[in-house]
Amino acid sequence: MPTNDFYEFATSSAAYVESLADYLADVERTAGQQSGIARAELNNRALRQGSAMAAAIGSFMVARGYDALDNGDTATRAANFAAAVAALIQPNITSAVNAAKTDVLQRVFPVGSFYTSYNVNTNPASLLGFGTWTAVQGRFLLSASSAYPAGSTGGAASHAITVAELPPHSHTGSTASAGGHTHTATTASSGAHTHTISVASAGAHTHSGTAASNGAHTHTRGTMNITGTVRAGTSDEGPFPGNVVTSGAFTTAPTGGNGADGATPGGAYDLTMDASRSWTGATSSSGTHTHTITTASAGAHVHNASSASAGAHTHTVTVATNGAHTHTVTIGNTGGGSAMSLLPPYVAVYMWRRTA
């Protein structure tokens, strides 16, 4: 138990002590005792005043758990006194600091404010020591405006786009040329028009045409060789001895005189040529050649062309744009229709709102 060695002097009611009024008026209290004069009542008052304070300080130190010893160890006594003073004021300092801290935090976090923490999910009432707090989950904070009044809620984490929300756009479609496929075109018969078919010459193929017989026309027979033979007998009489035999385009006839029958010497014969004969045979098909057929445009008629499918070839069809018409292109769609995320990059924290 702590010890107090300091006691008050002259505490008895019968002690010879100058009264307080006389002590205050005593000239020696301020000027000090004069040499050769000892006044006991004055000294007792001075000693009691000093000892009373020493006793009081010692009691203060003991009450805080520290010794107040009159042993000449001034350093220890001073340290104990300082510790006793600290023990007295520290609770008050702590209380004052806590009160100041609470006041500041109350101003920083008034009712309606938010408290956030990165990794501590503890009610701020326990951390700060005041207020009533409600946890806020899955919400961003948005500054209030006329469009978004304070306290209103809304929004969504994801959203599926509707047709009305799509920006204006167009689709372009084309058909691939790969693989076997066909194109069909129909042209109206009204008005003058033409059809053009171009067939490549590669591969075996045929052409067929029909020509009308209307109108005068000619055929050119071309060039022919006229041949024949004349054979005479062995007699040496006359200009044409012996019998005369002809073939081919040549003929003979007697013209009078002896030997007109062709057997008598001295007879005369005329040698004639006649090219008016019937000729048979065919022209050779060998060699590259062409046939050209021109048909008259009079009257309704048709043209037919047929080409074999062997070998590479092309077909070209020109279709006039006369009259209203439509083209239909079917374009495949894509997309799964899943809702898209509306969340920007974020860091999730614990959030509380003070309600009271």
C-alpha positions, 0 to 999 in steps of 0.5 A: 500500500502506498505511503505518505510521509508528509504531515501537517504541523501544529494542527491542535486547537491549542497550538500556538499559531498566529491567527490568519488575520494577524499572519496576513497583516504581519510585516515579517510575513513579507519581509521575513523574520528580523535577526535576533527576534524569534516569534514562535506564533509566526513560525508555527503559522509558516510551518503549518502552511508549508506542511499542510500543502506537503501533506495534501500532495502526499495524500494525493499521490497515495490516493493514485497509488504512488508513494510520497516518501520523505527519504531524500530521493527527490527524483523518485518523489517527483516521478511519483507525483507526475504519475499521480497527476497523469492518473488523475487527468488521463481519464478526463483527457480520454473522456474529453478526446472521445467526446471530441471525436464523437462530436466530429464524427457526428458532424461527418456522418449526420443522419442520412449519410453513408458509411462505406468499408472495403472489407469490414461488414460491421454496423457503424453503430459499433464502430463509431459508437452512435447512430442507427444504420441500415445496410444498403446492398446492390446499389450505386449512388446517383446525385439527386436531380429533378429527374431523379429525386432524392431517395428514389430508386431504379435501374437494372444490372442487365437489359435486353434491347428492344426493336424500338431501341435499335439505331436506324440501319439497313441490311444488304444481302447477296447470293454466293456464286458457288455451287450449282444453281439456276436463275430464272427471268421472265420478260413481258412480250409487249413492245419491241425487245430483243433476246440475246443468247451467247453460247461459248464454242467449247465442247460438242454442241449443235445449232438448229435453224428454220428459214422461211421461204418467203420472197425471191431468192437465189442459190449459187451452185458454184464451180464444177469440172466438165469432163468426157472422152472421144475414142476412134477406131483403128482404120487409117482411112478418112479424117476420123478413121474407124468407129467414133465412140464418145462418153461424158459431155461429148457426142458425135453426129454424121454431117454427110458424104460417104461414110456418114455412118462412121464406117466408110472412109471419107465421111465427116463427123461433128464433135459436140459437147453438152453440159446439161446433165444431171450431177449427183454426189455430196460436198465434203464435210471436212475442214472448218466451215460455217453456215449462215441462215437469215430469216425474214422478220415478217409474221409471228415466229420463234427462234429456238436454240439448243446447246449441249451442256458439255464443256464450259459455257455461259448464258446471258439474259438481258431483262428490261426493267419495264413495269413495276416489279419487286425483288425479294431477298431473304437475309438470315438473322443472328444473335441470341437475344440475351440480356446485356450487362449495364454495369461499368467496371466496379469495386464492391464495398460494404455500405450503410446509411444512417437513419437516426 
